[in-house]
Amino acid sequence: MFACIYIPNASGDTAAALLECASTFSPRVENTGAGTVVFDVEGLERLFGGYAEIAEQIREQARTRGLPANVALASNADAAICAARGFEGVTVIQRGTEAARFRDLPLGVLNPSPEILETLQRWGIRTLGAFAKLPAEQVSERLGQEGVQLHKLAQGGRERPIVPHVEALRFVEVMELDYELIAIEPLTFILSRMLDQICLRMRSRNLATQEVRLALGSYVRILNLPLPVRNSRLMTKLFILDLEAHPPGIAIRRVEVEAIPAEPRVVQNGLFVPLSPEPEKLEVTLARLKAVVGEENVGSPEILDTHRPDAFSMKRFGVSESNRSETFRNWTNPASQIRNPKSQIERPERRFGASWRSGRVQSEISDFGSEMQDLSNFKFLNPSAGSKEATSASPIIHPTPAISLTLRLFRPPHEATVQLRNQIPTWIAFHGVHGPVDTACGPWHTSGDWWRPNMWDREEWDIEVADTLYRIYYDVHLDRWYAQGVYD
Amino acid sequence: MSAPYVELHAASAFSFLEGAALPEEFAGACATYELPAMALLDRDGVYGAPRFHLAAKKAGIQAHIGAEVTSTTGVRYPLLAETREGYQNLCRLITRMKLRAPKGKGAITEDELAAHARGLVCLTGGEHGPLTRAISNNNGCPTLEGLIDIFGREHVYVELQRHYNRAEEAINQQAIALAEIFRLPVLATNGIRYGSPHQREILDVFTCIRNHRTLETAGCLLSNNSERYLKRPEQMLQLFHDIPQAIANTIELSRRLQFTLKDLGYQFPKYPVDDGETMTSFLRKRTEEGARNRFRPYDEKSRRQIERELALIEKLGLEGYFLIVWDIVQFCLKNNILIQGRGSAANSAVCYALGITAVDPVKMDLLFERFLSEERGEWPDIDLDLPSGDQRERAIQYVYQRYGALGAAMTANVITYRGRSAAREVGKALGFDVATLDRLTSLVGHFEYKDESDTLEAQFRTAGFNMREPRIRKFLELCVNLQDLPRHLGQHSGGMVICQGQLDSVVPLEPATMPGRNVVQWDKDDCADMHIVKVDLLGLGMMAVLEDSLKLIREHYGEAVDLAHLPQNDPASYQAMQKADTVGMFQIESRAQMSCLPRMRPEKFYDIVVQVAIIRPGPIVGNMVHPYLKRRQGREPVKYPHPALESVLARTLGVPLFQEQLLRMAMLTAGFSGGEAEELRRAFGFKRSERRMKEVEVKLREGMNKNGIIGEVQDQIIHSITSFALYGFPESHAASFALIAYSSAYLKCHYLAAFTAAMLNNQPMGFYSPATLVKDAQRHGLKVKPIDITKSDWLCTLEFEECTPILRVGMRYVKGMRESVARLIVDERARAPFTSVDDLARRVPELQKREMILLAEIGALNFFHPAHRIHRRDALWQVERASRRTGPLLETIEQPDGRSPLAQMTSEERLVADFHGTGMTVGPHPMAYYRSVLNALGVLRAVDLANVPNGTYVRVAGGVIARQRPGTAKGFVFLSLEDETGISNAIITPDLFAQNRFTVVGGKFLLIEGRLQNIDNVISVKASRVEILPVSEAAVTSHDFH
């Protein structure tokens, strides 16, 4: 006999509870899906009495777990499933009576494909009884193998072995400590041993991990790795660095480490592929950097596709395989070895210096005319454009040579006090700098994100104060002036 | 005005998603800022030019015309028309690029530019212009040299735009340096895309729509500030204070640009005549020939009228136009295509003589000035009705072939953003999810009548939006701002413009979506405003029905019916009209018409003319319907506002019903000339303006005062004229329609099978669904047979059973069936009859399983063996096997049809399958199955209501076949319910509608209780309770919201 537990309208997270419930009765449980499990109950009569009692016991077990289940017992697994789906509460179907009992059940209990269900409905077939009456051979001609299987089910099912559920592999090590740990350093030894064990087990199954979870009592840290590894030393190092940056702040009595298995990385280095940093070493280096400067300050800056000034996000830094192979292709292609200097000039906004220091990011990138006119009488000072490369190609014109200036941004921008005459800045003070504005060029007006609460609208000026060029701006919404950066 | 600046580079919303303001807004702003002129350069077209020209004329500024023309290199050349030749070159250039590319695409080569450069001034453009790109590519010098070569040094201006942008200014500095080197003038513009800064938001939304992005993902595609608006001259002066010559040059260039659309150079088309003939003599001959044939008798009055019209036609030089229309009519007659002129052309005796119209205007005393007058300074507008579909297309293609692809084109139809489309597009741009947008757009009302709850804001609220949330408020604000902005260019249903010589030198042409058609860049109002003569070739479903009916009658009854010589005063036709038994009859079948017919009781042709015209917003709003009907029934004496008007209003019993009457009233009472009277009509017409209306009213009153018509009588006459002018029908138009209405009534009464088949073959058209047409025909004794794979064609056909014609429904009614496959079935069947489902599947392998199932479900496969009919489920059982292809070995072995183990469909299942598969049933009406239950509920049948006294409280029930909420009905909803005996009408008050909105709008079968109104055989139930009747799951359809 087989038993089936079915939860109508089950959500995904009930599967584990159902399996657990069923496993209290049998070690061989099939997870049929859609809130259904089926298992063999043959031989349980000696423990619980008759089949009705067994069914009641199963339902009781489900109820104690908060599962409002239908339970059915039948001579084969499929019949038990149909009965559990079709009848509420507890049902026991004696061998040979399946077809009669199923006669009035709706087709839905067979869980047919939508196409077959539609065809049967078109035929006016609404119940299992009506379906069962159709000649098997003709059903086969019209509905194929799936139809035949469903037809057999409607007639009372068929003998088939169940497919037992197998628990997923877990790589977990747990250690209860005799004494409380307060410092991080003693953990190194413990972690190292535990991770050694895990890596050993993974190696024996040819697996690696990309995600390791460390629980120190209630304090949990998760280590995400860019590539699957099984190097216990590396993982220990990374955990220790991480814990130094984020100390648990509690005494440690219990250590639990779990690695989520993944397929190991297969790498075949090419003869001409340039060497890139070992991912493991790079990860350790980045972890060290993060510990020093903070996580949000490590990575590759990526300019966002917007006109909003200075909009960027930090992307996780790493060397991907695709980048490496791209490099390889470029390197092996002679044409690409010659870098076109203009290509860097054409799209300057795509470049963003990766180096950084003291909280200032070296950025853009403004071609700024060297010929500064006296603008005391008018607002607009026109910076000339074009780089040296651009103008040198022209055979006729020799416009003013342009110099390329680098703007060093203040992060965050310094609030400034600005005096205006005819709406042109004439005096400024900010962060230790003050004095009359010798030359002002602007305004450059940008605004955007008008559909958001954090829209922006600002007027920028390039000013010269005591032989130094600054970029300042007026935030229209905040009605304040800021110094944004200094030109090198 | 001495403004120091002229804006010479503006793109309006007619750049389609690249501009956010209408040309009129620009013209208005120019007037406010005292700019003397402005240039409109829309992208790849002059779509907005007529509107800009007219608005500029009104505002007293000069409208320069040009366009931004896209080149194959991706840059856009801003070109200004300096002379008429320049404008013509521009139009030809755009036409050339458009006609060879798919709709909305196209680009010109530099060679083409060079070939069409004369008379054009080229600006170097802004961010999309040739110079910006060239400077960025370090290529400025060759580019400028190239432009000078093409246009000449005097016709190239180096354009400078300043939008407070660093990169742009860098380009400007290079451009200035280049201008100095090449000694070219610099020109300041603002490259405007909208009228005021806040419209930048609309432009950003348009950018998203154009690029299929949301505002969040559009990034740098959006504008980086709001500076592309029309700036005041002083702002521009300040912006370019360092380059004053750039500002000064705008004035200098504006003075050079002499061309305006006033100087369009359009010429009337000429009709080719034989040597020794002139168009005048030819027209006179054709008119004389026609008049002798058509005017019976061709008396002195008719002669005088024709002579008067011909004199005016010759004076205005319109002979060519009349001959062209005559030529189209001749083509149709020779090719057996029904054609009939409608509208004001029917006022013309010349049109009647030429066979263009079918109503004798002399006999009917119609007013010629309504059609053509010297004072008006406008060209006549002849509308021709043709059978919709292929026949109309043949006529259109004839015009193309006769005048060349560049000599004739359809007028455009500018599709603008309305509530629904605006909400959908803005919602998408703001990133709202599809389900939310669907919810919102489904709530945007369809009814003609809009109550207070029908505002966009209320609809947003009903859709569950929180109006306090800023994002939602922004959504609403943008939707409102997007209203009426152009979305894309469509094709007008039938307006064709023809030009002497090349039309593409007058206005650019584009390919229409429909193959073989070109469309001009202006809509029909623009063409009229630009005095371009137009012929409307309109598709009229009923014309196609008449034509098809005649063909079926010829083929199956062996009779030749001539519509021009139908028996007049046919009793059967008039009886049907008097009983309001008019389902399917042209123009007199709607619920409103049916409720009027029993009171009107038409007895002669002119009554139909009145009937067609009376159910119109004009007479209804002007409260003229009831006085007319009462006078007709003798319940009210016939009286006239003034004795002088008796001659004008006598035939409509003292009540003005037609536009001609109000013109004549003005002529008689205020001494207006024919042309002045027509001017009055236009002043109060669709494009009404307060100022013009006031002027005309003053003139009207002055005239009446002179004639001694004062006080209340004067007010009454003026009220009649003003309230009526907007919506009234011209009598000539009503007469043309009445002819078709009478023809349809005659055919329905005498050749019901042919008429019904033709109606069904020309759906969708008319007021009722095919299901209602079939039921109505069945009630009139027509036997209708279901779709049968062994007998049905693609179209509905006629068969004979014991010498009685019966109707066979065609396979076009199988929803989802492909016409090509249906025709294959018919061809294969002609070779040898099908013997089984298997045989059908084998011999027509193109037939898909889905289609076979559809055919089986509706019972079309039941008839392979007449002696052993199978039922629908048997067929479905066979289809399932037949559709599983066997291998080649067994393919030729046919499996005979046999009984299946499946149960037969119940009547409800058959009903559901019929409506689901064909939208109709030829079996009993769904209500018939439940009659005994309905009797028990005290529900009366539609046919029984006629015998129930007025004021009785009754219950009626039926399938809803029409729901209406007319704009003139103050929120009342009118329902038509159908049962197996006929149609009953119900009236829902606004309050009851508000309480039962879902039931009334969503219910397929309704039970309605209320007092019966049975007055003068007009029967309806004033509902006090409405409920959904769960009689059938059949998906009956209703024609809603007319």
Chai-1 contact restraints between the chains, C-beta under 6 A:
chainA,res_idxA,chainB,res_idxB,connection_type,confidence,min_distance_angstrom,max_distance_angstrom,comment,restraint_id
A,R122,B,L876,contact,1.0,0.0,6.0,A-B,restraint_1
A,W123,B,L902,contact,1.0,0.0,6.0,A-B,restraint_2
A,G124,B,R873,contact,1.0,0.0,6.0,A-B,restraint_3
A,G124,B,L902,contact,1.0,0.0,6.0,A-B,restraint_4
A,G124,B,A903,contact,1.0,0.0,6.0,A-B,restraint_5
A,L134,B,P901,contact,1.0,0.0,6.0,A-B,restraint_6
A,E141,B,R881,contact,1.0,0.0,6.0,A-B,restraint_7
A,R142,B,E880,contact,1.0,0.0,6.0,A-B,restraint_8
A,R142,B,R881,contact,1.0,0.0,6.0,A-B,restraint_9
A,D305,B,G219,contact,1.0,0.0,6.0,A-B,restraint_10
A,D305,B,C220,contact,1.0,0.0,6.0,A-B,restraint_11
A,T306,B,G219,contact,1.0,0.0,6.0,A-B,restraint_12
A,H307,B,N224,contact,1.0,0.0,6.0,A-B,restraint_13
A,F378,B,H241,contact,1.0,0.0,6.0,A-B,restraint_14
A,N382,B,E169,contact,1.0,0.0,6.0,A-B,restraint_15
A,N382,B,Q173,contact,1.0,0.0,6.0,A-B,restraint_16
A,S384,B,Q173,contact,1.0,0.0,6.0,A-B,restraint_17
A,A385,B,A170,contact,1.0,0.0,6.0,A-B,restraint_18
A,A385,B,Q173,contact,1.0,0.0,6.0,A-B,restraint_19
A,A390,B,N138,contact,1.0,0.0,6.0,A-B,restraint_20
A,A393,B,N138,contact,1.0,0.0,6.0,A-B,restraint_21
A,I396,B,C141,contact,1.0,0.0,6.0,A-B,restraint_22
A,I397,B,A177,contact,1.0,0.0,6.0,A-B,restraint_23
A,I397,B,I181,contact,1.0,0.0,6.0,A-B,restraint_24
A,P399,B,A177,contact,1.0,0.0,6.0,A-B,restraint_25
A,P443,B,Y164,contact,1.0,0.0,6.0,A-B,restraint_26
A,W444,B,Y164,contact,1.0,0.0,6.0,A-B,restraint_27
A,W444,B,R166,contact,1.0,0.0,6.0,A-B,restraint_28
A,H445,B,Y164,contact,1.0,0.0,6.0,A-B,restraint_29
A,H445,B,N225,contact,1.0,0.0,6.0,A-B,restraint_30
A,T446,B,N224,contact,1.0,0.0,6.0,A-B,restraint_31
A,T446,B,N225,contact,1.0,0.0,6.0,A-B,restraint_32
A,S447,B,N225,contact,1.0,0.0,6.0,A-B,restraint_33
A,W450,B,E201,contact,1.0,0.0,6.0,A-B,restraint_34
A,W451,B,L215,contact,1.0,0.0,6.0,A-B,restraint_35
A,W451,B,K474,contact,1.0,0.0,6.0,A-B,restraint_36
